[in-house]
Structure formats: structure tokens, C-alpha cells
Amino acid sequence: MADFQNSRPAGKLIRWVLACLTLNFGVLAVVSLFSEGTTRSPVTVAWKAGLVVMVVAVSAAWITRPFPGRLGVVAFAVFADLGTASTLWINPLADALLTCTLFAVIGTFCTFCLSPRWLLAHLVFAVACTLVAAAVTYSSGEVDIASLIFRTNVVLLTIAAVPLVSHLLITILTDDARSSLLDPLTGLLNRRGLDAAIDDVWPLGREKDRCSAAVMIDIDRFKSVNDLYGHEEGDAVILRVAERLRAHLGKYGVVARTGGEEYLAVVSTSRLHIDALIHGVRRALRDPEDPIAVTVSVGAAILHADSPVWNQNIDTVTRATRMADSMMYEAKAAGGNRIATTEL
């Protein structure tokens, strides 16, 4: 989540929105001090003053620091829940149920930034606080039972329905978006998915003693596989190669199926490991027990951290991909079942 938010142009806007929402919680705490019926004991004033200081600090952190990791996001959600709950017992009793609607804002944050389990934990806490606030309000005798039921129901719908419906829609949209980035046969990324994921891998090669590489893999004489065994067996070969490429290269970057029998991997690793990783592709794809034995031609373009190409005004990914494609065709022209590499 943190990498996603920090690597997208909208990341800064999201952090500013969260900072403003957080600061607004502090403003509400200050305004409530002047509400009729508010307890102004030294303890109450000190608690709200401390809460405002914490809110300002958290707001400043949203603006000045990168989007936090998972623990930071969880800590913020817990802080928001507990801070909101604490104001229920300080604010005027008449405002208790209305204050509970703030849980809807926190729930929306949990929907977008945390797992369903954390969203459920928030909803349980928010609903419990709302029911307790409703019970205390009823015991005061200031609201009749019909009005209380109406108000409580509206608040519960707000704090529960909004996050739940948002979560459902996000899940549907995310699944649709994810499926549009994947090759339906192999489950690897397609070209569009590769373009979306490549920015998180390629720049790692600029770090000291590292490098990035584009690796093109093409199954040799694949047309004869379809002609001899049929398209169903041909699909099985494509799937088997995809699974082995994912197992061999996946933890170092991203792997995509870019054509019928063609794959492209973009990886980043140490300069001491890159040659072994690339030359291990053929070995990773070979299994004597395969029902249909195939070989591959591999082309790779390697870009070391100290390469001057990084500082040229060119698209290094496109250049490396084209060079890898050229190397792959060199390997294929030499008879296939071999690897050709170059450095940029």
C-alpha cells in the first residue's frame, strides 16, 4: 500500500486530504469545548488539549512524510477510533450519537487502506460505541424511545453501510482491473499489466552493486508443437513454461506473456547474480519427464547501476526491451536453445 501510494502522482493529494480530515477532527474537539453542556473540568480541558496537539502532529506527518507502511496505517486507524470514542464521554450528551457519525470517515479510510479483517474490527468497535452512546442517551431521559431508535438507526447505517458498500464496490472494481492486467491462460501479466508494474522494479537497478535486465524468452519451433499435438497440448506447454518462469524469475521482478509463445521478464538483482539468473532460465524450464519437450531462445539486455545509459534522455526500459528482443532473435537465428546477452 505504501509503495503504491508513494509511487503514484495522486499519493501526495491523498496525504493532503487525510491531513485535512485529521485536522478537522481537532477543530471539532476545540469547538465542542464551547458547546453548551460541555464539562470544562481541568481533566477534560487537558485531555482535549492533548488530543488537539496529537491531531496537529499527525496532520503534519501526513503532509511532510511519505505514506506509511501497514503498521503506520493500522496505528492511525486505532488512534482515530480511540480519539473519537474518548470525545463521546466528554462532549455534551445531546451530541453523543451525532459524534458517532465520525466513525463513518474512519471506516472509509479502513476500507481503502486496510484489510477486511481490520475493517470488521473497526465496525465492531464503532457499532459498540454507538449502542453504548444510545443507551446512555436513553437513560438520561432527554430523548423519547422512538426518536432514539430513529437516530440510532441512521447513525448505524452511516457508519456501517457506507464502508461496507464501498468495500464491495472496491472489491468488484479491483477484480475487474486485475483481470484486465493478466493473461487469461497463464495468469502472468499481459503487456498492459507489465507496463503498469515495471516502474516498481526497473529503477532498483540504479542502486549500488545492482542491475536491471529485460529478458525475452521465446519457445523454439512452437508451431510444430501445435501441428503435431494440437492446440490443447500447445496451451499446456505455454502454461507449463509460464509457471516455471514465474518460479525462477518472479521473486526478482515481473514476468509477462507478451505474445503467443513469447514472454518478457523485467528483473532487478545484484550484478554478481544477474548472469546466473539469466543463464538459469533454460535449466529451470527443462524437465526430462515433460510429455512434450521444448527448448527456448533467450535474449537479455542488462543495465548496470554505473551504466551511463541511466543518465541519457531516453526511455531505458524501451531500449532494453528492444535490445533483449534483438538478442533473442540472434539466439533463435543461431539454431535456438541458447542465450544471447548484451550490456547497455
C-alpha positions in Angstrom: 0.0 0.0 0.0 2.7 2.4 1.0 4.7 1.8 -2.2 1.6 2.2 -4.3 0.6 5.5 -2.7 4.1 6.9 -2.8 4.8 5.9 -6.4 1.6 7.4 -7.9 1.0 11.1 -8.6 -2.2 11.0 -6.6 -0.2 9.9 -3.5 0.5 13.5 -2.4 -3.1 14.6 -2.9 -4.3 11.6 -0.8 -2.0 12.5 2.0 -3.2 16.2 2.0 -6.8 15.0 2.1 -6.1 12.8 5.1 -4.2 15.6 6.8 -7.2 18.0 6.3 -9.6 15.4 7.6 -7.5 14.7 10.6 -7.1 18.4 11.4 -10.9 18.8 11.2 -11.2 16.2 14.0 -9.1 18.5 16.1 -11.1 21.6 15.1 -14.3 19.7 16.2 -12.7 18.9 19.6 -11.9 22.6 20.1 -15.3 23.8 19.1 -17.0 21.3 21.4 -15.3 23.0 24.3 -17.6 26.0 23.8 -20.8 24.0 23.4 -23.5 24.3 26.0 -23.4 21.4 28.4 -19.8 20.6 27.9 -17.9 19.6 31.0 -15.0 22.0 31.4 -13.1 20.4 34.3 -9.3 20.6 34.2 -9.1 16.9 33.2 -11.5 17.4 30.3 -9.7 20.5 29.1 -6.3 18.9 29.4 -7.4 15.8 27.6 -8.9 17.8 24.7 -5.8 20.0 24.5 -3.6 16.9 24.4 -5.8 15.4 21.7 -5.6 18.6 19.6 -1.8 18.5 19.9 -1.7 14.9 18.7 -4.1 15.6 15.9 -1.9 18.5 14.7 1.2 16.4 14.9 -0.4 13.5 12.9 -1.7 16.0 10.3 1.7 17.4 9.9 3.1 13.9 9.4 0.6 13.2 6.6 1.9 16.3 4.8 5.6 16.0 5.4 6.3 12.3 5.4 5.7 9.5 2.8 2.6 7.3 3.0 3.2 5.0 6.0 3.6 1.2 5.8 1.0 -1.2 7.1 1.8 -0.7 10.8 1.6 3.1 10.4 -1.8 2.8 8.7 -3.1 0.5 11.5 -1.8 2.8 14.2 -3.5 5.8 12.6 -6.8 3.9 12.4 -6.6 2.9 16.0 -5.7 6.4 17.0 -8.7 7.8 15.1 -11.1 5.2 16.7 -9.9 5.7 20.2 -9.7 9.5 19.9 -13.3 9.7 18.6 -14.6 7.3 21.3 -12.9 9.4 24.0 -14.8 12.5 22.9 -18.1 10.7 23.3 -17.8 10.9 27.0 -16.5 14.5 27.1 -18.9 16.2 24.6 -22.4 17.2 25.6 -24.7 14.1 25.9 -27.0 15.5 23.2 -24.1 15.3 20.7 -23.0 11.8 21.5 -24.9 10.0 18.7 -24.1 12.7 16.2 -20.4 12.4 17.1 -20.6 8.6 16.3 -21.1 9.5 12.6 -17.4 10.4 12.5 -16.7 6.6 12.6 -18.0 6.6 9.0 -15.0 8.7 7.9 -12.6 6.3 9.7 -14.4 3.3 8.2 -13.9 4.7 4.7 -10.2 5.0 5.4 -10.1 1.4 6.7 -11.9 0.3 3.5 -9.3 1.8 1.2 -6.2 1.3 3.2 -6.6 -1.9 5.4 -7.7 -5.5 5.1 -11.3 -6.6 5.5 -10.3 -8.0 8.9 -9.3 -4.6 10.2 -12.4 -3.0 8.6 -14.5 -5.6 10.5 -12.7 -4.8 13.8 -13.3 -1.1 13.3 -17.0 -1.7 12.5 -17.5 -3.8 15.7 -15.9 -1.1 17.8 -17.9 1.7 16.1 -21.2 -0.1 16.4 -20.4 -0.9 20.1 -19.7 2.7 20.8 -22.8 3.8 19.1 -25.0 1.4 21.0 -23.4 2.5 24.3 -24.0 6.1 23.4 -27.6 5.4 22.6 -28.1 3.6 25.9 -26.6 6.4 27.9 -28.7 8.9 26.0 -31.9 6.9 26.7 -31.0 6.6 30.4 -30.8 10.4 30.6 -34.4 10.7 29.7 -33.8 13.6 27.3 -34.9 11.7 24.2 -38.0 9.6 23.7 -37.6 6.0 22.6 -39.0 6.5 19.1 -36.6 9.4 18.4 -33.7 7.5 19.8 -34.4 4.4 17.7 -34.6 6.6 14.6 -31.4 8.5 15.4 -29.5 5.3 16.3 -30.6 3.6 13.1 -29.5 6.5 10.9 -26.1 6.6 12.6 -25.6 2.8 12.3 -26.5 2.9 8.7 -24.0 5.7 8.2 -21.1 4.1 10.0 -21.7 0.6 8.7 -23.4 0.8 5.3 -21.0 3.3 3.7 -17.8 1.4 4.4 -19.4 -2.0 3.6 -20.8 -0.8 0.3 -17.6 0.9 -0.6 -15.6 -2.3 0.2 -17.9 -4.3 -2.0 -17.6 -1.9 -4.9 -13.8 -1.7 -4.5 -13.5 -5.5 -4.5 -15.5 -5.7 -7.7 -13.6 -2.9 -9.4 -10.2 -4.3 -8.2 -11.0 -7.8 -9.5 -12.0 -6.3 -12.9 -8.9 -4.2 -13.0 -6.7 -7.1 -12.0 -8.2 -9.4 -14.6 -7.6 -6.7 -17.3 -3.9 -6.8 -16.5 -3.5 -10.6 -16.6 -3.1 -13.1 -19.4 -6.2 -15.4 -19.1 -4.3 -18.6 -20.0 -1.2 -18.4 -17.8 -2.1 -15.9 -15.1 1.0 -13.9 -15.9 0.8 -10.2 -16.6 -0.1 -9.2 -20.1 1.6 -6.3 -21.9 -0.7 -3.7 -20.2 0.0 -5.3 -16.8 3.7 -5.3 -17.4 3.7 -1.6 -18.2 1.8 -0.9 -15.0 4.2 -2.9 -12.8 7.5 -2.2 -14.4 8.1 1.1 -12.6 8.3 -0.6 -9.2 11.1 -2.9 -10.4 13.2 -1.2 -13.1 14.6 1.7 -11.0 16.0 -0.7 -8.4 18.8 -1.4 -10.8 20.3 2.1 -10.2 21.2 1.2 -6.6 24.8 0.4 -5.8 26.1 -3.0 -6.9 22.7 -3.8 -8.6 21.4 -4.0 -12.1 18.2 -4.4 -14.0 17.6 -6.6 -17.1 15.0 -7.2 -19.7 14.8 -10.9 -20.6 12.9 -12.1 -23.6 12.0 -15.8 -23.9 10.5 -17.5 -26.9 9.6 -21.2 -27.3 11.5 -22.7 -30.2 9.5 -24.1 -33.1 6.3 -23.8 -31.2 4.2 -24.0 -34.4 5.3 -27.6 -34.8 4.0 -28.4 -31.3 0.5 -27.2 -32.3 0.7 -29.0 -35.6 1.8 -32.3 -34.1 -0.1 -32.4 -30.8 -2.9 -29.9 -31.3 -3.7 -26.6 -29.7 -4.8 -28.0 -26.4 -1.4 -29.6 -25.8 0.2 -26.4 -27.1 -1.7 -24.4 -24.4 -0.4 -26.9 -21.8 3.2 -26.2 -22.9 2.6 -22.4 -22.8 1.2 -22.8 -19.3 4.0 -25.0 -18.1 6.7 -22.6 -19.3 4.9 -19.7 -17.7 4.7 -21.4 -14.3 8.4 -22.3 -14.4 9.4 -18.8 -15.5 7.3 -17.4 -12.6 9.0 -19.7 -10.1 12.5 -18.9 -11.4 12.3 -15.1 -12.1 9.2 -14.0 -10.2 10.8 -13.0 -6.9 13.3 -10.8 -8.7 10.8 -8.8 -10.8 7.8 -9.3 -13.0 7.0 -11.8 -15.8 4.6 -11.3 -18.6 3.3 -13.2 -21.6 3.6 -10.7 -24.5 2.8 -13.0 -27.4 1.6 -16.4 -28.3 4.7 -18.3 -27.2 6.7 -15.2 -26.1 7.4 -14.0 -22.6 9.2 -10.9 -21.2 10.6 -10.6 -17.7 11.9 -7.4 -16.1 14.2 -8.2 -13.2 16.5 -6.5 -10.8 19.1 -8.2 -8.7 22.8 -7.9 -7.7 25.4 -7.6 -10.5 27.0 -10.8 -9.2 23.8 -12.8 -9.5 22.3 -11.4 -12.8 24.3 -13.7 -15.1 23.4 -16.9 -13.1 19.8 -15.8 -13.0 19.5 -15.3 -16.8 21.5 -18.4 -17.7 19.5 -20.4 -15.3 16.3 -19.9 -17.4 16.9 -22.8 -19.8 17.8 -25.1 -16.9 14.7 -24.0 -15.0 12.5 -24.9 -18.0 14.0 -28.3 -18.6 12.4 -31.4 -17.2 13.1 -34.9 -18.7 9.7 -36.1 -17.7 7.8 -33.5 -19.7 5.3 -35.2 -22.1 6.3 -32.7 -24.8 9.9 -31.4 -24.6 10.6 -27.9 -25.9 13.5 -25.6 -25.9 13.6 -21.8 -25.7 15.7 -19.0 -27.1 16.5 -16.3 -24.6 17.7 -12.7 -25.2 18.7 -10.3 -22.4 19.8 -6.7 -22.1 21.5 -5.8 -18.8 21.8 -2.3 -17.4 24.2 -2.0 -14.5 24.0 0.7 -11.9 27.0 2.5 -13.2 25.8 2.5 -16.9 25.8 5.9 -18.5 22.5 5.0 -20.2 20.7 5.8 -16.9 21.6 9.4 -17.4 20.7 9.7 -21.0 17.4 11.3 -22.1 15.9 8.1 -23.3 13.3 5.5 -22.2 15.7 2.9 -20.8 13.0 0.3 -20.4 12.0 0.5 -24.1 15.6 0.4 -25.2 16.4 -2.6 -23.0 13.3 -4.4 -24.2 14.2 -3.8 -27.8 17.8 -5.0 -27.3 16.5 -8.1 -25.5 14.2 -8.8 -28.4 17.1 -8.4 -30.8 19.3 -10.8 -28.7 16.5 -13.3 -28.6 16.3 -13.3 -32.4 20.1 -13.7 -32.6 19.8 -16.8 -30.3 17.0 -18.2 -32.5 18.9 -17.5 -35.7 21.8 -19.4 -34.3 19.6 -22.5 -34.0 17.7 -21.8 -30.8 18.0 -23.4 -27.4 20.6 -20.8 -26.4 21.0 -17.5 -24.6 22.3 -14.2 -26.0 23.0 -11.2 -23.8 24.3 -7.7 -24.1 25.0 -4.8 -21.7 23.8 -1.3 -22.2 
